Amino acid sequence: MALKQEIENVCAEINEQVVDVAAYVIQCHDGDAKAAVETLLDEIEHLQQQLSVAVAAMGRGFTRGWIPNGERE
């Protein structure tokens, strides 16, 4: 379900189960890989901003001391 919602953000016309997400995103951009990557980068930036707001808004007790980290480990 979450994958379908995320894919709808990139291309709203979903008619079937998506198996190859990368190919689907490129297809939604009429084969333009650069446009597909730009859209995905915009989505990443939006999610990073949302994460920053969530970190600023939530208390440490809510997450038992855990703090989201933008870096991959």
C-alpha positions in Angstrom: 0.0 0.0 0.0 2.7 2.5 0.9 4.6 1.7 -2.3 1.5 2.4 -4.3 1.1 5.8 -2.6 4.7 6.7 -3.2 4.5 5.7 -6.8 1.4 7.8 -7.3 3.4 10.8 -6.2 5.6 10.3 -9.3 3.0 9.2 -11.8 -0.7 9.3 -10.8 -1.9 6.9 -13.5 -1.6 3.4 -12.0 -3.5 0.7 -13.7 -1.6 -2.4 -12.6 0.8 -3.8 -10.0 4.2 -2.2 -10.5 7.0 -4.8 -10.6 10.0 -2.7 -11.8 9.6 0.6 -10.0 12.6 2.2 -11.8 11.3 1.3 -15.2 7.9 2.5 -14.2 9.2 5.9 -13.1 11.1 6.4 -16.3 8.0 5.3 -18.3 6.0 7.9 -16.5 8.4 10.5 -17.8 8.1 9.3 -21.4 11.5 7.6 -21.3 13.3 10.7 -20.1 15.7 9.4 -17.4 16.9 12.8 -16.5 13.4 14.1 -15.8 12.7 10.9 -13.7 15.8 11.5 -11.6 14.9 15.1 -11.1 11.4 14.1 -9.9 12.9 11.6 -7.5 15.4 14.1 -6.2 12.5 16.6 -5.6 10.7 13.8 -3.7 13.8 13.1 -1.6 14.2 16.8 -0.8 10.6 17.0 0.3 10.9 14.0 2.6 14.1 15.4 4.1 12.3 18.6 4.9 9.4 16.6 6.4 11.9 14.6 8.5 13.5 17.8 9.8 10.1 19.2 10.8 9.3 15.9 12.6 12.6 15.9 14.5 12.1 19.5 15.6 8.5 18.8 16.7 8.8 15.6 18.5 10.1 15.2 22.0 12.8 12.7 23.1 10.3 10.9 25.4 8.1 10.2 22.4 10.9 8.1 20.7 12.6 6.9 23.9 15.8 8.9 23.0 16.0 7.8 19.3 16.7 10.7 16.9 16.3 10.2 13.1 19.6 10.5 11.3 19.9 11.6 7.7 23.1 9.7 7.2 23.2 6.1 6.0 25.1 3.8 8.3 
